[in-house]
Amino acid sequence: MQINQEYLSKRQLKDLLGISYSTIHRKFKNFPRLKLGEAKNSRVLFPRPAIDQFIEREFKDKNSDSVSS
């Protein structure tokens, strides 16, 4: 899946990483995000550059370690 946007919604992030909404809530609790509104159920967007850095740091480094072992 190719997503070329500056910000990603929770649904796009879920589809991109293949994880559930509950995993997003757990793993991205302290992650930089933009909340559109004050209500509890307001839309939340995540900055794409930060997502790419997170993927690089959390997933690719671990996969390359397990492959080389």
C-alpha positions as CSV (number, residue, x, y, z in Angstrom):
1,M,0.0,0.0,0.0
2,Q,1.4,3.4,-1.0
3,I,0.2,6.4,1.0
4,N,1.8,9.7,0.1
5,Q,0.4,12.2,2.6
6,E,1.9,14.5,5.2
7,Y,-0.5,13.1,7.9
8,L,-2.1,9.7,8.4
9,S,-5.3,8.9,10.1
10,K,-5.6,6.0,12.6
11,R,-7.3,3.9,9.8
12,Q,-4.4,4.6,7.4
13,L,-1.8,3.9,10.0
14,K,-3.6,0.6,10.9
15,D,-3.7,-0.5,7.3
16,L,-0.1,0.6,6.6
17,L,1.3,-1.3,9.6
18,G,-1.1,-4.1,9.7
19,I,-2.0,-3.6,13.4
20,S,-5.2,-3.1,15.3
21,Y,-6.6,0.1,16.7
22,S,-5.8,-1.1,20.2
23,T,-2.2,-1.5,19.3
24,I,-2.1,2.0,17.9
25,H,-3.6,3.3,21.2
26,R,-0.9,1.4,23.2
27,K,2.2,1.9,21.1
28,F,1.4,5.5,19.9
29,K,0.2,6.9,23.3
30,N,3.1,9.4,23.6
31,F,3.6,9.7,19.8
32,P,3.4,13.2,18.2
33,R,-0.1,13.7,16.8
34,L,-2.5,16.4,15.7
35,K,-6.0,16.3,17.3
36,L,-8.7,18.1,15.4
37,G,-11.1,19.3,18.1
38,E,-11.5,19.1,21.8
39,A,-14.1,16.2,22.0
40,K,-13.1,12.8,23.2
41,N,-13.8,11.3,19.8
42,S,-12.1,14.0,17.7
43,R,-10.1,13.0,14.7
44,V,-6.4,12.3,15.3
45,L,-3.7,12.6,12.6
46,F,-0.1,11.3,12.9
47,P,2.7,13.1,11.0
48,R,4.1,10.8,8.2
49,P,7.8,11.7,8.7
50,A,7.6,10.6,12.4
51,I,5.8,7.4,11.4
52,D,8.5,6.6,8.9
53,Q,11.2,7.1,11.5
54,F,9.3,5.0,14.0
55,I,9.0,2.1,11.5
56,E,12.7,2.4,10.6
57,R,13.7,2.3,14.3
58,E,11.2,-0.2,15.7
59,F,10.7,-2.7,12.9
60,K,13.5,-2.7,10.3
61,D,16.3,-2.8,12.9
62,K,14.8,-5.7,14.7
63,N,14.2,-7.6,11.5
64,S,17.7,-7.2,10.3
65,D,19.1,-8.4,13.7
66,S,17.0,-11.6,13.5
67,V,18.0,-12.3,9.9
68,S,21.7,-12.0,10.6
69,S,21.6,-14.2,13.7
